[in-house]
């Protein structure tokens, strides 16, 4: 293999899809790039991250059961120490087929077909919102809890797409048909809840809206919306004689979903003052204890239905990869995802080939939903045709207690 | 060696991931956490109109409030005076034993009888009767080998359709195998002249019945013992109008009890009223003179068992009621009224018993002077002899531990086994402009009303500040707190109920305090709750 092709092959085709995981670049010894006419890649990842909330909280939320007060308090203490709170997760599973070359007469163009299921959640929230949610409003007696600005989005969707990939540069473009499973969006631009002394009054200032797809049909097999997305990568190599360097720009799932008319929404720009239900009789407590409908009316929480088009939680990234030696590579990636609470993330990865069958990588990242992260990943060559990838974006999340963020990915790449 | 280390690291990572994933299963149900919530629950403005129905209050120009309460004491319906029992008469004919056999041609009148039907109405002597409801039924039994046509007539009566007969046909029968037929007609609106054929009798109805062999048949041979019987039944007779002489007789009423809802929610304490007047109004809607002898009128308090008999001169002698006036299509009742007050009766004590029931016993003497109407006593369907109590109480009172009670069925979210509400407290804030204090009491009671657990409640809603003129000058802010702990909450979820009592004491226990229409008490209740998120099933 010509050494001049090496820089083009250094960028991986699977793991570099996520800026959160350490980059495992394509290695000429382990991956044998260009050797296979067809390739099938299966890939799954889960990545949770937060900048203030400790892992023990979301883990317990997932596990169920009672959340100890001390556990909630530890995250609250951490929240109070920082000016910004965010959290989120990405869940993705994808199966991709890459065909042989000579697609449409172009020697280096290869067809790709990809099917995926993804789930993304992002949230940014105020300290008081967490406090009210996990401890109630009693401690805010006589004061205002600032619930906004806060935002939340959770979206689930599946996609089926087709496109082409340039075998030389790994640049690609793919068009996906997207089926929206569910979405929940809350954008609280401003929200304040004043709890009067002794609870005699609740005063809420609300500017925000809520949108939610049809909750009756949000299971995995059903769809509540339809849309389209485009993903692509453009990669160029700087012409240097030493330490070849490659620059890449990538966009994933830039698209939309049109949610059907059964979706519900509430848009509020209001001030609500609640001093209790007005009753005619002092003894008429029955209605006050059971008046759910009255409560909904009082706070204007009645939904209205209607369709809406939303952007997908697309991700845009740019990266620069430098080949340091024959075994060492370094990559710096910066990415941003269209989710509440996500800030640009910078990740520096370095990989090293060990022997003829293993590639190890480590990463140091900062940003996204969380703070500083230390990741690790490896690729193992099994036999001649199979490569197994596993990794984590934040190794301490598994090894140390009271950390923030955890994730794992695994993938298999089969050459045919 | 280095390669082996890598494999171990990878294996550890995979194992860790799997363990974490397995740990994500929600074996313990959805995540739950407890929060402390604080929110206003209800607010209300309490006026005297909330304590006593507005319709019972009269407000004078100076704002003083007078309670005007009316309740029916008793009502003697028409059926007490006039009862028309179901009555059956039999008409028949046959060939007696020893008379052999007779061949009768088709259309032969087997029998034709004119008769007088006398109704047994005891002391009533009716001359005419218009029915509101009733049924006339003719049932034929035939033992002759020919169809029989039976016709029953009431010559002195008129059915609503202008006729006065009923006809039925019964098929051929035999002694051993008689045949039957039944024909009925609605008597609603029928007019009966009960003076008989000579118009000089009472309770008597002229009738005739014809039983003849079917004119289109072939006749029949009648053997000895064969008979045809018509059974005429008057049933369900309810008069719309009756006229006659209703007799010189005495009807005893009672002892009976009548509910009094004025103090239905008051379960304890005393109420000292300054001035009371009670008007007894008796209305006679029956066209008969009546002499009423009241034996007693007793106030009963079922909560404490207290009772007081009303004493007044009315109980010493009869009350004479004139007869109502017949207007032809209705009546004008005669009315008797008498008023009692503190000076000529013990009506204040009677009322201060806080009765929820009144018992009474009396005699009604009809026509004490005999048949002075010459048989023109009358009654209509809605004629009643009824008595009402009209109570007038200026609200100048002394309340001492006067206790109002209400039992609430608390419908809380969740189930007995899983409920988010763990414990809570109610904070009652009042700005009281009434001249009485209020103390609240909460208890959890079972289905029988027995106290299962008392809810601790501290604080007193203080009375408004009285001025020298006995009128409230300033409202007073107060607070009371009720604690509902986890055990109490569990008891409510177990199907028990919440009993709420308000205990009132007037600010001045030495003299009567005037209640003004302008008095207000603003009440706000806030609730603190220890709530388990996702705790409701």
Interface residues (C-beta under 8 A of the other chain):
Chain A: X59 X60 X61 X62 X63 X64 X65 X66 X67 X69 X72 X133 X134 X135 X136 X137 X138 X139 X141 X195 X196 X198 X199 X200 X201 X202 X274 X275 X276 X277 X278 X279 X280 X281 X282 X283 X284 X285 X286 X288 X289 X290 X354 X355 X357 X358 X360 X376 X378 X380 X390 X392 X398 X406 X408 X410
Chain B: X2 X3 X6 X7 X9 X10 X13 X14 X16 X17 X20 X23 X24 X25 X26 X27 X28 X29 X30 X31 X32 X33 X34 X35 X36 X37 X38 X39 X40 X41 X42 X43 X44 X46 X50 X404 X406 X408 X409 X410 X411 X412 X427 X429 X479 X498 X500 X502 X523 X524 X525 X526 X527 X528 X531
